[in-house]
């Protein structure tokens, strides 16, 4: 009887540890999809004028919303949703930014995605 009780306690503690790790991984993954940035610093880094800053902010807000949708989606669909969001963001930014600004933006976006484990 004593062995059965100890085995049940051991199984429950292992199950709780496993469930805790799963919740932590889900939280970390959700944080990785949060793409909010300081727009003023981005504007200074890229050398944006007023019109460009407004357009970039709108494009980036749309990108953030799409990344939030990707974070909430099933793991099977996430990669496709992230790729689609990145493609749209790059296409719209290419229209707004000049060549030098666009290259700098691509570098920043690639580094951000790699650091967060999304690429």
Buried (B, 14 or more C-beta within 10 A) or exposed (E): EEEEEEEEEEEEEEEEEEEEEEEEEEEEBEEBBEBEEEBEEBBEEBEBEEEBBEBBBEBBEBBBEBBBBBBEBEEEEBEEBBEEBBEBBBEBBBEBBEEEBBEBBBEBBEEBBEEBEBB
